[in-house]
Amino acid sequence: MGGQTSRMVREIVEDSTYIIRQTNRATYERSRAAHEEVQTKLSELRRLNEELLQSAESDVQRSEVFESFQSAVGQQKKALDEQVEGFAKQFELPKSYQKIADAHRQERREAQIKAEQAAETLKHPDKS
């Protein structure tokens, strides 16, 4: 009977050891799978973080390009305005000539009004 008991104890120990090994293996496999999943998620997060950093950098670059473009356009506009001003000044009369031209325009207007009034008087002579 002692041999049978020791055989039963040995079988129980072997079964227990087998169960422990299987449990440890399952735990190890779950742990390894969880570790791989965590590593995958970490690498994905790193990739997303890198994309965000690159996106921010490209936004900054786009902003800088836009600002330099606006600055260049502003400078070109200013240069063109100065050229237009210089071009217009070529045809501008000096002040003395400007006064003569204004007086001439005024005389022409007055003469035209008198001519229209005279024509009107000739059309309707019986009103006077």
VMD Tcl script that builds the backbone (N, CA, C; Angstrom):
set m [mol new atoms 384]
animate dup $m
set s [atomselect $m all]
$s set {name element resname resid chain x y z} {
  {N N MET 1 A 0.812 -1.164 0.000}
  {CA C MET 1 A 0.000 0.000 0.000}
  {C C MET 1 A 0.872 1.250 0.000}
  {N N GLY 2 A 2.028 1.195 0.594}
  {CA C GLY 2 A 2.933 2.324 0.612}
  {C C GLY 2 A 3.400 2.664 -0.780}
  {N N GLY 3 A 3.565 1.629 -1.618}
  {CA C GLY 3 A 3.999 1.870 -2.991}
  {C C GLY 3 A 2.906 2.532 -3.800}
  {N N GLN 4 A 1.695 2.101 -3.496}
  {CA C GLN 4 A 0.561 2.679 -4.215}
  {C C GLN 4 A 0.391 4.150 -3.827}
  {N N THR 5 A 0.569 4.457 -2.561}
  {CA C THR 5 A 0.432 5.837 -2.084}
  {C C THR 5 A 1.514 6.705 -2.704}
  {N N SER 6 A 2.747 6.188 -2.720}
  {CA C SER 6 A 3.820 7.003 -3.290}
  {C C SER 6 A 3.596 7.190 -4.793}
  {N N ARG 7 A 3.030 6.170 -5.462}
  {CA C ARG 7 A 2.735 6.309 -6.888}
  {C C ARG 7 A 1.637 7.349 -7.098}
  {N N MET 8 A 0.630 7.360 -6.242}
  {CA C MET 8 A -0.465 8.331 -6.327}
  {C C MET 8 A 0.065 9.750 -6.067}
  {N N VAL 9 A 0.940 9.838 -5.052}
  {CA C VAL 9 A 1.518 11.149 -4.743}
  {C C VAL 9 A 2.361 11.623 -5.931}
  {N N ARG 10 A 3.142 10.677 -6.513}
  {CA C ARG 10 A 3.968 11.026 -7.656}
  {C C ARG 10 A 3.099 11.463 -8.828}
  {N N GLU 11 A 1.986 10.790 -9.094}
  {CA C GLU 11 A 1.073 11.167 -10.174}
  {C C GLU 11 A 0.432 12.533 -9.901}
  {N N ILE 12 A 0.075 12.734 -8.627}
  {CA C ILE 12 A -0.514 14.031 -8.258}
  {C C ILE 12 A 0.513 15.139 -8.477}
  {N N VAL 13 A 1.768 14.871 -8.069}
  {CA C VAL 13 A 2.828 15.866 -8.252}
  {C C VAL 13 A 3.061 16.098 -9.736}
  {N N GLU 14 A 3.100 15.021 -10.533}
  {CA C GLU 14 A 3.302 15.169 -11.976}
  {C C GLU 14 A 2.150 15.943 -12.605}
  {N N ASP 15 A 0.921 15.589 -12.208}
  {CA C ASP 15 A -0.254 16.296 -12.736}
  {C C ASP 15 A -0.224 17.770 -12.331}
  {N N SER 16 A 0.127 18.003 -11.072}
  {CA C SER 16 A 0.199 19.389 -10.584}
  {C C SER 16 A 1.281 20.156 -11.329}
  {N N THR 17 A 2.439 19.493 -11.511}
  {CA C THR 17 A 3.534 20.127 -12.240}
  {C C THR 17 A 3.104 20.419 -13.673}
  {N N TYR 18 A 2.406 19.483 -14.305}
  {CA C TYR 18 A 1.916 19.670 -15.669}
  {C C TYR 18 A 0.944 20.857 -15.726}
  {N N ILE 19 A 0.034 20.892 -14.754}
  {CA C ILE 19 A -0.948 21.992 -14.704}
  {C C ILE 19 A -0.232 23.325 -14.507}
  {N N ILE 20 A 0.758 23.316 -13.591}
  {CA C ILE 20 A 1.510 24.553 -13.330}
  {C C ILE 20 A 2.255 24.982 -14.588}
  {N N ARG 21 A 2.891 23.989 -15.265}
  {CA C ARG 21 A 3.613 24.316 -16.497}
  {C C ARG 21 A 2.664 24.874 -17.553}
  {N N GLN 22 A 1.523 24.237 -17.710}
  {CA C GLN 22 A 0.542 24.710 -18.692}
  {C C GLN 22 A 0.025 26.098 -18.320}
  {N N THR 23 A -0.232 26.293 -17.029}
  {CA C THR 23 A -0.701 27.603 -16.566}
  {C C THR 23 A 0.378 28.651 -16.800}
  {N N ASN 24 A 1.621 28.280 -16.443}
  {CA C ASN 24 A 2.730 29.207 -16.664}
  {C C ASN 24 A 2.906 29.505 -18.154}
  {N N ARG 25 A 2.760 28.485 -18.995}
  {CA C ARG 25 A 2.888 28.666 -20.437}
  {C C ARG 25 A 1.784 29.592 -20.951}
  {N N ALA 26 A 0.549 29.344 -20.500}
  {CA C ALA 26 A -0.575 30.189 -20.933}
  {C C ALA 26 A -0.361 31.628 -20.460}
  {N N THR 27 A 0.092 31.750 -19.209}
  {CA C THR 27 A 0.364 33.087 -18.675}
  {C C THR 27 A 1.480 33.752 -19.473}
  {N N TYR 28 A 2.515 32.971 -19.774}
  {CA C TYR 28 A 3.635 33.489 -20.549}
  {C C TYR 28 A 3.164 33.926 -21.944}
  {N N GLU 29 A 2.361 33.080 -22.583}
  {CA C GLU 29 A 1.851 33.409 -23.919}
  {C C GLU 29 A 0.994 34.678 -23.879}
  {N N ARG 30 A 0.121 34.773 -22.875}
  {CA C ARG 30 A -0.718 35.975 -22.740}
  {C C ARG 30 A 0.158 37.200 -22.490}
  {N N SER 31 A 1.154 37.023 -21.636}
  {CA C SER 31 A 2.058 38.125 -21.322}
  {C C SER 31 A 2.822 38.558 -22.569}
  {N N ARG 32 A 3.310 37.573 -23.329}
  {CA C ARG 32 A 4.040 37.881 -24.554}
  {C C ARG 32 A 3.138 38.575 -25.575}
  {N N ALA 33 A 1.915 38.096 -25.725}
  {CA C ALA 33 A 0.968 38.710 -26.662}
  {C C ALA 33 A 0.642 40.141 -26.224}
  {N N ALA 34 A 0.440 40.331 -24.927}
  {CA C ALA 34 A 0.153 41.673 -24.409}
  {C C ALA 34 A 1.355 42.588 -24.637}
  {N N HIS 35 A 2.555 42.062 -24.414}
  {CA C HIS 35 A 3.770 42.846 -24.625}
  {C C HIS 35 A 3.897 43.256 -26.098}
  {N N GLU 36 A 3.644 42.307 -27.002}
  {CA C GLU 36 A 3.705 42.622 -28.431}
  {C C GLU 36 A 2.666 43.680 -28.798}
  {N N GLU 37 A 1.468 43.556 -28.228}
  {CA C GLU 37 A 0.417 44.531 -28.504}
  {C C GLU 37 A 0.821 45.919 -27.996}
  {N N VAL 38 A 1.398 45.948 -26.794}
  {CA C VAL 38 A 1.855 47.224 -26.232}
  {C C VAL 38 A 2.945 47.819 -27.117}
  {N N GLN 39 A 3.882 46.985 -27.568}
  {CA C GLN 39 A 4.952 47.477 -28.439}
  {C C GLN 39 A 4.386 48.009 -29.760}
  {N N THR 40 A 3.398 47.305 -30.305}
  {CA C THR 40 A 2.754 47.749 -31.543}
  {C C THR 40 A 2.084 49.101 -31.337}
  {N N LYS 41 A 1.350 49.231 -30.232}
  {CA C LYS 41 A 0.664 50.498 -29.934}
  {C C LYS 41 A 1.682 51.621 -29.723}
  {N N LEU 42 A 2.780 51.310 -29.025}
  {CA C LEU 42 A 3.816 52.320 -28.803}
  {C C LEU 42 A 4.427 52.794 -30.120}
  {N N SER 43 A 4.730 51.843 -30.998}
  {CA C SER 43 A 5.318 52.245 -32.281}
  {C C SER 43 A 4.313 53.056 -33.100}
  {N N GLU 44 A 3.029 52.698 -33.022}
  {CA C GLU 44 A 2.002 53.467 -33.729}
  {C C GLU 44 A 1.895 54.883 -33.147}
  {N N LEU 45 A 1.940 54.983 -31.822}
  {CA C LEU 45 A 1.897 56.302 -31.177}
  {C C LEU 45 A 3.117 57.140 -31.549}
  {N N ARG 46 A 4.288 56.497 -31.594}
  {CA C ARG 46 A 5.499 57.222 -31.991}
  {C C ARG 46 A 5.375 57.737 -33.423}
  {N N ARG 47 A 4.833 56.871 -34.304}
  {CA C ARG 47 A 4.649 57.259 -35.703}
  {C C ARG 47 A 3.673 58.438 -35.804}
  {N N LEU 48 A 2.551 58.358 -35.069}
  {CA C LEU 48 A 1.574 59.452 -35.077}
  {C C LEU 48 A 2.176 60.740 -34.520}
  {N N ASN 49 A 2.955 60.596 -33.454}
  {CA C ASN 49 A 3.620 61.765 -32.870}
  {C C ASN 49 A 4.571 62.398 -33.885}
  {N N GLU 50 A 5.318 61.567 -34.585}
  {CA C GLU 50 A 6.245 62.057 -35.609}
  {C C GLU 50 A 5.479 62.766 -36.726}
  {N N GLU 51 A 4.343 62.174 -37.140}
  {CA C GLU 51 A 3.518 62.807 -38.176}
  {C C GLU 51 A 3.002 64.160 -37.703}
  {N N LEU 52 A 2.580 64.228 -36.437}
  {CA C LEU 52 A 2.091 65.502 -35.899}
  {C C LEU 52 A 3.197 66.544 -35.880}
  {N N LEU 53 A 4.395 66.122 -35.475}
  {CA C LEU 53 A 5.525 67.052 -35.461}
  {C C LEU 53 A 5.844 67.536 -36.872}
  {N N GLN 54 A 5.840 66.601 -37.831}
  {CA C GLN 54 A 6.115 66.983 -39.217}
  {C C GLN 54 A 5.013 67.890 -39.748}
  {N N SER 55 A 3.769 67.593 -39.368}
  {CA C SER 55 A 2.642 68.425 -39.797}
  {C C SER 55 A 2.789 69.835 -39.242}
  {N N ALA 56 A 3.171 69.922 -37.969}
  {CA C ALA 56 A 3.368 71.242 -37.358}
  {C C ALA 56 A 4.509 71.980 -38.057}
  {N N GLU 57 A 5.586 71.249 -38.366}
  {CA C GLU 57 A 6.714 71.872 -39.066}
  {C C GLU 57 A 6.292 72.353 -40.447}
  {N N SER 58 A 5.517 71.522 -41.161}
  {CA C SER 58 A 5.087 71.937 -42.500}
  {C C SER 58 A 4.109 73.103 -42.410}
  {N N ASP 59 A 3.274 73.150 -41.353}
  {CA C ASP 59 A 2.389 74.306 -41.159}
  {C C ASP 59 A 3.216 75.569 -40.947}
  {N N VAL 60 A 4.266 75.452 -40.149}
  {CA C VAL 60 A 5.140 76.603 -39.900}
  {C C VAL 60 A 5.805 77.029 -41.208}
  {N N GLN 61 A 6.268 76.044 -41.979}
  {CA C GLN 61 A 6.916 76.361 -43.251}
  {C C GLN 61 A 5.933 77.046 -44.200}
  {N N ARG 62 A 4.696 76.502 -44.266}
  {CA C ARG 62 A 3.683 77.113 -45.125}
  {C C ARG 62 A 3.396 78.541 -44.684}
  {N N SER 63 A 3.321 78.724 -43.379}
  {CA C SER 63 A 3.059 80.060 -42.841}
  {C C SER 63 A 4.193 81.012 -43.210}
  {N N GLU 64 A 5.428 80.542 -43.081}
  {CA C GLU 64 A 6.582 81.377 -43.432}
  {C C GLU 64 A 6.581 81.715 -44.918}
  {N N VAL 65 A 6.258 80.723 -45.755}
  {CA C VAL 65 A 6.209 80.964 -47.199}
  {C C VAL 65 A 5.127 81.995 -47.515}
  {N N PHE 66 A 3.959 81.848 -46.877}
  {CA C PHE 66 A 2.858 82.786 -47.108}
  {C C PHE 66 A 3.244 84.195 -46.675}
  {N N GLU 67 A 3.884 84.304 -45.505}
  {CA C GLU 67 A 4.304 85.623 -45.019}
  {C C GLU 67 A 5.340 86.249 -45.951}
  {N N SER 68 A 6.297 85.447 -46.415}
  {CA C SER 68 A 7.307 85.992 -47.327}
  {C C SER 68 A 6.659 86.383 -48.656}
  {N N PHE 69 A 5.667 85.595 -49.092}
  {CA C PHE 69 A 4.940 85.920 -50.320}
  {C C PHE 69 A 4.204 87.245 -50.155}
  {N N GLN 70 A 3.517 87.408 -49.021}
  {CA C GLN 70 A 2.805 88.661 -48.762}
  {C C GLN 70 A 3.779 89.833 -48.721}
  {N N SER 71 A 4.909 89.621 -48.082}
  {CA C SER 71 A 5.919 90.681 -47.996}
  {C C SER 71 A 6.423 91.045 -49.388}
  {N N ALA 72 A 6.719 90.030 -50.200}
  {CA C ALA 72 A 7.217 90.276 -51.558}
  {C C ALA 72 A 6.161 90.999 -52.387}
  {N N VAL 73 A 4.904 90.572 -52.268}
  {CA C VAL 73 A 3.827 91.225 -53.011}
  {C C VAL 73 A 3.684 92.672 -52.552}
  {N N GLY 74 A 3.774 92.904 -51.248}
  {CA C GLY 74 A 3.690 94.267 -50.721}
  {C C GLY 74 A 4.805 95.149 -51.260}
  {N N GLN 75 A 6.016 94.596 -51.302}
  {CA C GLN 75 A 7.152 95.361 -51.822}
  {C C GLN 75 A 6.974 95.661 -53.309}
  {N N GLN 76 A 6.491 94.657 -54.063}
  {CA C GLN 76 A 6.266 94.870 -55.491}
  {C C GLN 76 A 5.183 95.922 -55.717}
  {N N LYS 77 A 4.122 95.864 -54.920}
  {CA C LYS 77 A 3.035 96.841 -55.037}
  {C C LYS 77 A 3.560 98.243 -54.748}
  {N N LYS 78 A 4.368 98.352 -53.702}
  {CA C LYS 78 A 4.932 99.652 -53.345}
  {C C LYS 78 A 5.816 100.178 -54.480}
  {N N ALA 79 A 6.646 99.302 -55.051}
  {CA C ALA 79 A 7.522 99.712 -56.156}
  {C C ALA 79 A 6.691 100.143 -57.363}
  {N N LEU 80 A 5.626 99.379 -57.669}
  {CA C LEU 80 A 4.766 99.751 -58.796}
  {C C LEU 80 A 4.065 101.080 -58.537}
  {N N ASP 81 A 3.592 101.283 -57.310}
  {CA C ASP 81 A 2.949 102.555 -56.964}
  {C C ASP 81 A 3.915 103.719 -57.165}
  {N N GLU 82 A 5.163 103.525 -56.756}
  {CA C GLU 82 A 6.162 104.581 -56.935}
  {C C GLU 82 A 6.415 104.847 -58.416}
  {N N GLN 83 A 6.463 103.774 -59.222}
  {CA C GLN 83 A 6.673 103.940 -60.660}
  {C C GLN 83 A 5.492 104.667 -61.301}
  {N N VAL 84 A 4.274 104.302 -60.883}
  {CA C VAL 84 A 3.080 104.952 -61.424}
  {C C VAL 84 A 3.079 106.424 -61.049}
  {N N GLU 85 A 3.439 106.706 -59.818}
  {CA C GLU 85 A 3.495 108.095 -59.361}
  {C C GLU 85 A 4.511 108.889 -60.183}
  {N N GLY 86 A 5.672 108.312 -60.407}
  {CA C GLY 86 A 6.702 108.970 -61.218}
  {C C GLY 86 A 6.225 109.179 -62.645}
  {N N PHE 87 A 5.529 108.173 -63.192}
  {CA C PHE 87 A 5.013 108.275 -64.554}
  {C C PHE 87 A 3.967 109.382 -64.647}
  {N N ALA 88 A 3.063 109.456 -63.663}
  {CA C ALA 88 A 2.017 110.485 -63.673}
  {C C ALA 88 A 2.618 111.879 -63.516}
  {N N LYS 89 A 3.684 111.995 -62.748}
  {CA C LYS 89 A 4.316 113.305 -62.544}
  {C C LYS 89 A 4.924 113.850 -63.827}
  {N N GLN 90 A 5.273 112.965 -64.757}
  {CA C GLN 90 A 5.832 113.415 -66.033}
  {C C GLN 90 A 4.828 114.286 -66.785}
  {N N PHE 91 A 3.541 113.966 -66.618}
  {CA C PHE 91 A 2.503 114.666 -67.366}
  {C C PHE 91 A 1.839 115.771 -66.549}
  {N N GLU 92 A 2.286 115.955 -65.329}
  {CA C GLU 92 A 1.714 116.975 -64.467}
  {C C GLU 92 A 2.272 118.343 -64.857}
  {N N LEU 93 A 1.373 119.316 -64.918}
  {CA C LEU 93 A 1.802 120.677 -65.253}
  {C C LEU 93 A 2.346 121.360 -64.014}
  {N N PRO 94 A 3.296 122.255 -64.193}
  {CA C PRO 94 A 3.746 123.047 -63.042}
  {C C PRO 94 A 2.578 123.896 -62.536}
  {N N LYS 95 A 2.692 124.402 -61.322}
  {CA C LYS 95 A 1.594 125.138 -60.675}
  {C C LYS 95 A 1.129 126.331 -61.519}
  {N N SER 96 A 2.078 127.073 -62.089}
  {CA C SER 96 A 1.696 128.261 -62.874}
  {C C SER 96 A 0.887 127.850 -64.103}
  {N N TYR 97 A 1.333 126.781 -64.774}
  {CA C TYR 97 A 0.588 126.302 -65.942}
  {C C TYR 97 A -0.756 125.717 -65.527}
  {N N GLN 98 A -0.783 125.096 -64.357}
  {CA C GLN 98 A -2.022 124.506 -63.855}
  {C C GLN 98 A -3.073 125.604 -63.647}
  {N N LYS 99 A -2.651 126.749 -63.109}
  {CA C LYS 99 A -3.574 127.870 -62.893}
  {C C LYS 99 A -4.092 128.391 -64.228}
  {N N ILE 100 A -3.211 128.488 -65.217}
  {CA C ILE 100 A -3.615 128.958 -66.549}
  {C C ILE 100 A -4.622 127.987 -67.156}
  {N N ALA 101 A -4.337 126.658 -67.017}
  {CA C ALA 101 A -5.239 125.645 -67.568}
  {C C ALA 101 A -6.593 125.701 -66.871}
  {N N ASP 102 A -6.605 125.870 -65.549}
  {CA C ASP 102 A -7.872 125.968 -64.812}
  {C C ASP 102 A -8.663 127.189 -65.268}
  {N N ALA 103 A -7.981 128.321 -65.445}
  {CA C ALA 103 A -8.653 129.546 -65.899}
  {C C ALA 103 A -9.224 129.343 -67.294}
  {N N HIS 104 A -8.472 128.670 -68.171}
  {CA C HIS 104 A -8.939 128.405 -69.531}
  {C C HIS 104 A -10.185 127.518 -69.508}
  {N N ARG 105 A -10.171 126.485 -68.669}
  {CA C ARG 105 A -11.340 125.596 -68.558}
  {C C ARG 105 A -12.562 126.381 -68.092}
  {N N GLN 106 A -12.347 127.247 -67.113}
  {CA C GLN 106 A -13.445 128.061 -66.581}
  {C C GLN 106 A -14.001 128.979 -67.679}
  {N N GLU 107 A -13.119 129.607 -68.447}
  {CA C GLU 107 A -13.556 130.486 -69.538}
  {C C GLU 107 A -14.341 129.703 -70.582}
  {N N ARG 108 A -13.880 128.499 -70.910}
  {CA C ARG 108 A -14.590 127.664 -71.897}
  {C C ARG 108 A -15.975 127.295 -71.390}
  {N N ARG 109 A -16.079 126.936 -70.082}
  {CA C ARG 109 A -17.386 126.600 -69.508}
  {C C ARG 109 A -18.334 127.799 -69.598}
  {N N GLU 110 A -17.818 128.958 -69.215}
  {CA C GLU 110 A -18.644 130.169 -69.251}
  {C C GLU 110 A -19.067 130.494 -70.681}
  {N N ALA 111 A -18.149 130.349 -71.631}
  {CA C ALA 111 A -18.469 130.619 -73.034}
  {C C ALA 111 A -19.514 129.635 -73.540}
  {N N GLN 112 A -19.390 128.365 -73.132}
  {CA C GLN 112 A -20.350 127.357 -73.564}
  {C C GLN 112 A -21.731 127.664 -72.991}
  {N N ILE 113 A -21.795 128.070 -71.738}
  {CA C ILE 113 A -23.077 128.415 -71.110}
  {C C ILE 113 A -23.703 129.607 -71.840}
  {N N LYS 114 A -22.912 130.626 -72.161}
  {CA C LYS 114 A -23.420 131.801 -72.880}
  {C C LYS 114 A -23.913 131.409 -74.263}
  {N N ALA 115 A -23.173 130.512 -74.923}
  {CA C ALA 115 A -23.580 130.062 -76.256}
  {C C ALA 115 A -24.899 129.300 -76.178}
  {N N GLU 116 A -25.052 128.458 -75.167}
  {CA C GLU 116 A -26.307 127.715 -75.000}
  {C C GLU 116 A -27.462 128.669 -74.714}
  {N N GLN 117 A -27.211 129.669 -73.900}
  {CA C GLN 117 A -28.259 130.655 -73.587}
  {C C GLN 117 A -28.635 131.443 -74.851}
  {N N ALA 118 A -27.638 131.804 -75.658}
  {CA C ALA 118 A -27.910 132.543 -76.895}
  {C C ALA 118 A -28.703 131.675 -77.861}
  {N N ALA 119 A -28.337 130.395 -77.949}
  {CA C ALA 119 A -29.065 129.483 -78.831}
  {C C ALA 119 A -30.503 129.326 -78.354}
  {N N GLU 120 A -30.683 129.270 -77.076}
  {CA C GLU 120 A -32.017 129.144 -76.496}
  {C C GLU 120 A -32.839 130.399 -76.806}
  {N N THR 121 A -32.210 131.541 -76.725}
  {CA C THR 121 A -32.888 132.808 -77.000}
  {C C THR 121 A -33.291 132.882 -78.472}
  {N N LEU 122 A -32.429 132.362 -79.357}
  {CA C LEU 122 A -32.751 132.375 -80.780}
  {C C LEU 122 A -33.887 131.411 -81.107}
  {N N LYS 123 A -33.980 130.324 -80.377}
  {CA C LYS 123 A -35.047 129.353 -80.623}
  {C C LYS 123 A -36.396 129.924 -80.212}
  {N N HIS 124 A -36.410 130.646 -79.115}
  {CA C HIS 124 A -37.661 131.186 -78.577}
  {C C HIS 124 A -37.562 132.712 -78.436}
  {N N PRO 125 A -37.574 133.470 -79.525}
  {CA C PRO 125 A -37.401 134.919 -79.436}
  {C C PRO 125 A -38.615 135.633 -78.827}
  {N N ASP 126 A -39.779 135.043 -78.830}
  {CA C ASP 126 A -40.976 135.723 -78.356}
  {C C ASP 126 A -41.089 135.761 -76.842}
  {N N LYS 127 A -40.263 135.058 -76.103}
  {CA C LYS 127 A -40.324 135.063 -74.633}
  {C C LYS 127 A -39.835 136.383 -74.060}
  {N N SER 128 A -38.939 137.073 -74.708}
  {CA C SER 128 A -38.367 138.299 -74.152}
  {C C SER 128 A -39.310 139.437 -74.239}
}
mol reanalyze $m
mol bondsrecalc $m
mol representation Tube
mol addrep $m
